[in-house]
Amino acid sequence: MRQFTKKTDRRRGAEPKHMTQQSRNKGASAPISLHRSASLDQAIAAHRSGNLLEAERAYTTVLKGSKTHPVALHMLGLLHAQRGDFADAEPLLKKAARVDADNPHVLFNYANVLRALHKTDDALAWLTKAIAVSPNFADAYLNRGAILMARQELHGAIAEFDRAIAIAPSSAAFANRGSALQQLGQLDEALGSYQRAIELAPSNPQNHFVLSEILAQMGRDDEAIDALERTIALNKAFPFALSKLVASRRKRADWRSFEVEQAGLGEAVESGVAVDPFTFFHASSSPAHQLICAKTYVANVAPEKGAARPGTPPPVSRLRVAYLSADFRDHATAHLMAGIFEEHDRERFEISAISHGPDDRSTMRSRLEAAFERFEDVGHLADEDVVKLIRQLDIEVLVDLGGFTAGARPKVLARRAAPIQVNYLGFAGTMGASYIDYIMADRIVIPEGEQKHYAEKVIYLPDSYQANDARRSLANVPARSEVGLADDAFVYCAFNRTSKITPVMFDVWMRLLAKTAGSVLWLLDGDTIARENLKREAVARGIAAERIVFAPHAPADAHLARHRLADLYLDTLPYNAHTAASDALWAGLPVLTCLGNAFAGRVAASILNAVGLPELVTRSLDDYEGLALRIAHDPEVRSALRSKLASQRITWPLFDTARMTRHIERAYSEIWRRHCAGEAPASFAV
């Protein structure tokens, strides 16, 4: 008989044990006639063959003759659970558990239905009853641990997994134990648990996939890549494995299989394989394909589970807005948004932070904690508890600053934590989710004709969608010799993540170096292997390795200051510089970009227009290369651009934090007005 299986979060480790279909006749309230026995046999046979409709009719026939028949109650309950109809399964299994109270399998299955209905306290209690009846019921301990892990009670979960392992060592128990240890940061022990899980089930791709994540966290990147390759060898369509492998290689500038992987990502998305959207946005120039990718991701990771929006709400004196983020720390998102948080009109808006990321104890963290009226650190809470808190705070507009970036919590949004939910800033594209009502953008990053490729309705801000903080300070500018640059060199700068650099862009940059005497390319230094790969790629294109100069990590103010030593910032495609581009402009360094097709590839054009430098937006890589050479070879052009940027940086909208805040507030007020009027979300311009 086909067994019912409940899907679980792939990041929680191996699948907990599902429902069992062992049943006994013991506990029937009356002897069963031959006719009734034949009906039951017919039902079970139909169930085994997958004919659920016939099985349901036959179980119902049995129950008409004996309303408390334990086997029929149990099996019909399982049938409903198998279909995902847990609300229909619950009363049947509840009755079965009462009339067959010493059958641990019935108690176990009833507990699992309660778990599926999010009645986790009751589920734990019934699993305990199953264990009382059958003390060596390993699967019951395993599922108790899974529930506790979902509730972030990780130490208790590990104790349950250890009990299951002591009774019957299994791959699932070791994998779940490893995932709990991983979440606690005990990576060495997590690694050992997953290695045991793989020994017991070497052909399970899930175990190899999570092992790769643990190895990556430990900085053992070569082994992590090997584990991803094993995952794909076992199942080429395993969710997220290909995109993780591509991301790992691009982080290292390992382009040996670039074209094959690029094509593979596109094929995976088109065929419905789950691919990480953030990785795909670095590879895709198609808003239509990005929407498909995001929808598949949502269906796999964070399907809608929320209640309907409430009816017409009462008027409020101040609109309650909360920002949801993992990045309230020394992070690019915080550097852009800090001034907005501080500028909000406290007479009209009550502003809260829902922080589910780490506290890095930085100066920025302290500044952010002071910027909000309420700063809730929820990193230790399970998703459902974060939702409860947001609802208790009566948040009316919830603004998600992370989307599907690292550390994001889309399941909070999937439960409809607030009546209005907005995608903004941190994720440059659609989230593909029905529970995200709006995306804040501008007419450059999302042209009106592209709205059909966004699941959200579009709020068009009047200048650029990107917020900026006009209070950011620059440290003293170092001498070129202090950062490894020659005084007489022409410095092309590209302080983007290595993962944004493609072979096609690198070809252009190397031609620029070849055609610009005494020039160097200044890149961020993020990874030893990436550094060596980029040097090797330069040599392969006829450029000496020493003409690639790497800038180590530096504090934010020092990083901004060193931009002044460069001559021209070179942008990337298909994923532009975002914060990095506005960093350069704030520091006074002109940015050259090429307009892409999708949101992520149009951001630099947006911010250049908002600072009055549209002439630095090109429409093709040929034009991009030609303009870069003209700027490099003509000192008067360079001087004019720097002077124009210096005068417009403080007068044009891009860095006018107060102006941007008023625009955002008007957007919030309008979406709340529409909601209160009973109007469905709709695109509009501020």
N, C-alpha and C positions, 0 to 999 in steps of 0.2 A: 504494500500500500504506500502511496506517495505520502511522505511526511510533510507536515506543515513546518515552515521555517520562518522565523521572524528576522527581518533585516536589522542589522545593528550598524552603529557608526564604525567605519573602517578603521578609524584611529583608536578605537578601544581595544584592538587586538582581535584574537580569534573569536569566532562565533560561540556564544554560550550554548549549552545544550538545549535543543529545541524540545517540542512536545513529544512525549512518548505515547505510543498507541497500545501498550499492553493493557488488557482489560480482563476482568473475570466476571463470572456470573454471580459470584457471592454477593449477597445483600439484596437480592430480588425480593420484593414484598410478597410474591406468591409464586407457586410453581408455574413454569412456562409451558404452554401447550405445544404440541408438535407443530401446529400451524404457526404459532409465534416463533418457535425456534427456526423454522424454515424461513420466516420473514427476516429474522435477524441474520441468518446465514446469507440470505439474498442481499441484504443491506451491506454487509461486510464485503461480500464479493464485488458488488458494484463499486464500493468505496476503493477497494484495491485496484480495480481496473480504471479508476479515474472518472467514472460516471457518477459525479456528485449529485446530480439532480435525481437520478434513480435511487441512489443511496439515501438521500434525504427523505424521499417518499417512503422508502421501506422502514427507516428508523422511526418515522412518524407513525407508521402503521403499528409498529411494536408498542410505541408509547400510548397509542389510543387504547390498547388492551391492558397495559400496565404502566401507569403514569410515573412510577418510580423505578422503572427497570434500569438498574445501574449501568449496564453495558450500553444500552441504547442512548441513555442520557449522555454518557461519556463520549461515545463515538459521534453522536450528532453535534455535541459541543465542539469536538475536534474538527468536524467537517466545517462548521461555521468559522472556526479560527483559521482553518486552512485557507478559506476564502478571504480572510481579513475582516470578517464580520464579528469583531470581538464583543461588541455590545450584545449581539444575539447569542454568542457562545457563553457569556458569563452566567446567566440564570440556569442554563442547562448543566454546566459544570459545577455550579454551586450546589444544585440539587444532588448531582452525582456524588459530590464530596460528602454530603450529609448522609446519604443512604449507603455509601460504601467508604466509610470513614477510616477503615484500616487498610485501604488500598493506596499505597504511596504514589503510584503513577497517576491516579485520579487527582490526588491532592497537588501533586507536582504540576499537572496540566492546568488545573484551576488557578494556581499561583501564576503561571505564565500568562494566562489570559488577563489576570488582574494587572500584571506588569505591563502588558500591551496597552491597557487602558489607563496607564500612569497611576494606578493605585498601588504605589510601591510599598507603603507600610503594610497593607493587607497582603500583598504578594510575599513579603518577607515572613509574615506570620504563618502563612499556609505552607511555605517551604520548610519552616521550622517544624510544623506538624508532620510533614512528609518525612523529615529526618527522625522525628520521635518514633514514628512507625517503623522506619527502616534506617537505622543509624549509619549504615554503610552506603547510603544513597549518594554517590559522588556527584552526580549531576545536580542534585539539589544544592549542595554546597557551592558548586560552580555557578549556578544561577543566582544564588544569594550574593556571591562575590560580584557578579556582573551588575546587579542592582546597586550595590554599595559603590561600585566604581562609577556608575553613571551619576550617583549623588555626590561624587567627589569625596566619599568616605574611604580613602584609598588604603589606609592601614587596615581597617576592618575588612576590606575586599581582599587584601593579600592574605589575611588569616584564613578566610574562607577558601581561597584557591589552594593554600597549603594543606588544608584538611582534605580537599578533593584529591590532591596529588598523593597524599599519604594513603588514601584508599585505593585509587586507581590512576596512576600517572597517565596523563593524556596530553596530546599536543594542545588542545583547547585550553586546558588548565594552565599549562606553562606559558602559553601565549598571552592569556589574560593577566596572569601574574606579571609577565614582562611589561605589558602596557601600563599596569598600575605603577610599577617601579619607574618606568620611563616618565610618567607624569610627576612622580615625586623627585625626579632628577637623579635617581640612583641608577645611572646609566650602566655601570659595570655589571650590577646584578641583573638589570633588564636584559643586557646582552646575553648573559648566561642563560636566562630563562628562555629567550627566543632561540638560542642555539639548541637547547633541549627540545623545544617545540619542533624545530626543523628535523632533528634526529628522529623524532617519533612520526613526523608526517613530512617527509622530504619533498613530496610532490605538491604540497599546498602553497600556491603562489603568495597567498596573504602573509604567510610567515616570513618569506623572503623579503616582501615589500616592507613590512614594518621593521625587520632587521636593518634594511637599508636606511630607514629614517633614524634609527638609534645610532648606527655607525656614522651617519652624517652629523648628528648632534655631537658625537665624540671627536669630530674632526678627522675621522678615518675615511676620507673621501674615496680613495681607490677601492676599498672594500665595499663602501656603500654603492658605488657604481657597479661593482661585480654582482652585488645582491639584486640590484635593479635589472641587470641583464639576465640573471637567473629567473626573476619574476616573469619577464617578457618571454623567455624561452618556454616557460611552463604555460603561459597564457598571454598571447600578444595583445589581447583586448582587456587585460586586467586594468581596472580603473586607476587612472593617474600614473601608472608605471612609466609609460612612454614620456609623458610630459615632465615627470620628475627626472628621468634620465636626460632628456634634452636640456632641462634647466641646469643640471649638474655639469654637463659638458660645456654649456655656453658660459657658465660662471668661470670656467677655466680657459675659455677661448680655445677649446678643443673642437676644431672645425673639420676634422677628418671625415665625418659622416654628415656634414651640415645639410647638404641638399637632400639626401635620403631621409634624414630626420624631419626636415622641413615638410617634405611631401607626406611623410608618415603622419605628422600631426594633422595636416589637412584631411587626409583620408580617414583618420580616426574620428575626427569631429563629424565628418559627413556620414560616417557609418554608425554614429551614436555611441561611440566609446567615450567614457568619461575622461576628460582632459582638464588639467588645471587652467582656469581661464587667465590667470595672471601670466602664466608662461605662454599661453596661446596668444595673448595680446602682444607679446614681444615678437611673435612670429607671423602674425596675420595682418593683412592690410584690408580685410573685408569685414565691414560692420555686420553684414548678413551672417557670415560664418561665426563671428564673435557672439552673436545672439544665440545661435544654435549651440555653441560651446557652453555658454552660461546656463541655458535652459537644461542641458544634460547634466551639468554640474549640480544645479539646484535639485533636480529630480533624484540624484544619487546621495547628496550630502545634506540638504536642508529643504525637503519638501514642505509645502505649506501645512501648518498644523494649528494655525491660530483661529480664534473665534472671529465672527463677523464684526465689522466696525460697529460701535455703539450708535444709537439713534442721535437725534439732534441734541447736542450737549447744552448745558446752561451757559450763559455768558460768564466770562472770567475777567477779573480785574487785570491780571497779568497772564500772558500766554506762557505756559510751562513748556520749555524747550530743553531737551537733553541731547548731549553729544556722546555717542558710543564709540569707543576707540581702545585699541591696545597700545596706542602710541602717545600717551600723555607722559612724555619723557624727552630726552635729548634725541629727537627724531625729526625727520623732514616735515611730517605733518604738523607737529607741534610748532616748529619754527615758522610755518606759514600761518597757522591759526591763532597763535597766542594773542596777537593784537586784537583780533575779532572778538575773542572771549572777553577781553578787558573792555572793549568799546561798547558792548551791548547796553542798550537802554534799560536800566534796572527798574524804571518806573513802568515800563510796558511789558518786560519780559523777565521771567524767572528762569535762570540758566543753571543747568546741572551738568556734571560730568559723570558718565558711567564708565569707569576705567577697568578694563579687564586685562591689562598688560602689566609688566613689571614696574616696580618703583626703583628707578636707577639712582635715586637720591641726588639727582643733578640740580643745578641752578634752575634749569628749565622746569623740572618737576615742581619745585617750590613755587615758581612763578605761576604755573598753571593751577596749583592747589589754591593759591590766593585769588585767582581770576574768577573762580566759580562761586556762586552762592552755596552750592552743595557739591561736594566731591566724593563720590561713592566708589570705593575700591572693591570690585566684585570678582577679582581674579580667582578667589578661592571658592566661588559659588558655582553650582551647577546651572545649566542654562535655564531650567524652569524656575530656579530661585531668583535669577537675574530678572526674569520676566515678572515674577511676583513683586519684586522691589520696584521696578519701573511703573507697574500698575498702582502700587501703593503710593508712589509719589505723584500719581495723577498726571504723568507726562502726556502732553497732547501732541507734540511734534518731536519725533525721535530721529536724529540725524546721524546716520552711520558714516563714519569717516574711514572705514577700512575695507568695505566690500568683501573681496575674496583674497586680500593680501595676508601676509603672515600674521598669525595670531587672531584673525577675525573670528567672530562668533555669529555666523549667519543664522544659526538655529534660534537665537534669541528673537531675531526679526521674523523668522518663520512662524513663531507662535503669536504674532501680531501683538507685540508688547505695548504698542501705542496706536492710537487711532490713525495717525498719519506718520509714515516712515519715508525717509529721504536718503538717497544715495548721493554723497558729496565728497569730492576732492581726492580721497585716497585711492580710489579705484577708477581708472580712466576708461569707463565703458559701462555697458549695461550689465546688471546683475541677473537679468533674465527671470526675475521672480515676480509672481503676482502680488506678493505682499510688500513690495517696494513701490510706493505710489509715485514718487517723483525722483528725477535726477536734476541737479543744478548744473547748468552748462552755459554756453554762449553760442552765438550763431556761427562762429568759426569751428569750434570743436564738434558741434552737432548742427550741420546745415538743416534747414527745415525739411528738405526732401529726404533726409536720412532718419526722420523720427520713427519710421516703420521698423527700423532695426533695433529699437529700444523698447523693452518691456515697460519701462517707466514713462510717465508723462514728463515733458521737458519744461523746466523753468529756465527761461532765457534771461540771464543777467546782462546788463547793458554794456559792460566794457569787456573784461575777461572774467571767466568763471573762477580763476585762481585767486584765492585770498593771499595777502602778503602782510608782513609785519614791518611797519616803518620804524620800529624801535630797534631793529637789529644793529648791533655795533660791529665795527671792524677793528681788529688789532692793528698794531703798527705793521707797516708793510716791510717784509724782510728784504735783504739784498738778494739779487738773483743767485749769487754765489752760495748763499745759505741753503738754497733749495735745489742746487744742482743744475742751474741754468746759466749758460754763457751770457755775458752782458750784451754781446753783439748779435745774438741769435734772434731770428723771428720765431715766436712761440705760438704754434697752434695748440689750443687747449681743448680737451674733451673730457671733462670731469663727470662722465656718465659711468654707471655700473658696467662692468665688462660684459654682462649678459645682454646689454643693448647694442654691443658692437657686432656687426655682421661682416662676413667676408666682402660683401659688395661695398659697404661703407669704408672698410679698411683699404680696399683697392683705391678708392677716391683719395683717401688721406695720404696713401703712399705716393700717388701721382703728384699730389700737392707738395710733398716733401721733395720729390725729384725735381720739380719745376721751381722751387723756391730755395735759392742758394742760402746756406747757413741756417736753415730752418730745423726745428725739432717739433715733435709731437709730445705734449705733456698729458699724461693719463693718470688716473687714480691707481694706486697700488693696493690691490685687495687680496691677492693670492699668489704665492710663489710660483705655482705651476702656470697660472694665467700669465704672469710676467714673462716667464721663459717662452711660453707659446707665442705671445705677441711679438717678442723679439725675433723668434724663428720665422714667423709669418712675414715680418718686415724684411728680413734677409732674403727670403724666398721671392720677394718683389723687388729686389735690388737696392734695398735701403739698409745702411749700416745699423746694427742693433743699438749702438750708442745714441742714435738720433731719436730713440724712444726713451723719454724720461718719465720716471714714476714718482708721484707725490704720495707720501705716506699719510695715514690718518692724522688729522689735526683737530683741535677744538674748533667749534663753529666760527668764532670770531677770527681765528688765525686762518682758517680755510677761506673765509670770505676775503681776507686781506691779500692772500697770495694770488688771487685772481688778477690783481692789478699788475702783476709781472708778465701776464700773457698779452698777446696782441690781438687774437681773434679766437672766439669760442666756436667750435665745430659741433653741430648737432647731429643726432643719429636718426635713422629710420629702420623699421616701421614704428619704433617707439621712441618718441622725442625725449629730450631733457625736459623735466617738469620743474621740480624745485631747483634742480641744478641750473636751469636756464635763468630763473629769476634770481638765484644767487649771483650768477655772473653779471646780470644787468644791475643789480643793487650795488655790486662792487665797481661798476663802471666799465665792464668789459662787453663790447658788442658781441651778439650771438647771431650766427648764420644758421638758418634752418632751411629745410625743404618740406613743403606741405604734403602731408600724407593723406590717406583716404579715410582712416578711422580716427576716433577720438584721440587715442594715445599718440598718434602721429601728427596731430594738429595743434597740440598744446603750445609749442614754442611760437607758432604763428599767432595764436591768440594773445599771448603776453607781449609779443613784439608790437602788435597793433595797439595794445593798451598802453604802451610806453612811447608810441609815436614813431616806430621804426619799421614800417611795413616794407621798406626797400630791402630789408634783410631776409625777407621771406621769398624763397625761390619755388618754382613749380616742377622742376626736374633735377636729377642729380647732375646732368650736364651743366645746367644753369648754376647750380650750387657750386660746382667745381670752378666754373668760369668766374663767378663773383668772388670766391675765396682768393683766387689768383690776383684778380684786380685789386682787392683790398691789400693783399700781401705786398704787391709790387708798387703801390702808389701811396706814399706816406701822407699826401694831402687828403686822400680819401679816408685813410685811417684816422687822421686828426679830426676831420670833420665829423666822422661818426662818433668819436669819443666826446667831442664838444657837444654834439646834439644830445647824446645820451645823458651827459652830465647836467644839462639844463632841464631836460624833460623828465628825468628820473623823479624829481620832487614836485613836478607840476602836472604830470599826466596821471591817469587813474590807477595804473598798475600798483603803485605803492601808497595809494591813499586809503589807509586802513579804515578811517572813519566813514568815508564815502561807501566803501565796500560793505561795511557793517550795516549801513542804512538800507542798501539794496537787499541784502540777505534778510533783514528784518521785514521789509515790505513783502518779500516772497513768503516768509512764514505767516505773516498776517493774512495774506491773500489765500493761501492754501487752507488756513483755519476758517476763514470766512466761508469759503466754498463748502467745507465740510459741515459747518454749522447750518448752512442753507440747504443741506441735503443734496448738494451737487456732487457728481462723480469727479474724480481727478481729471484734469484736462491741462494740456500744454498752454502756457501763456508767457508773456514777456513782462518783466518788471520795468 
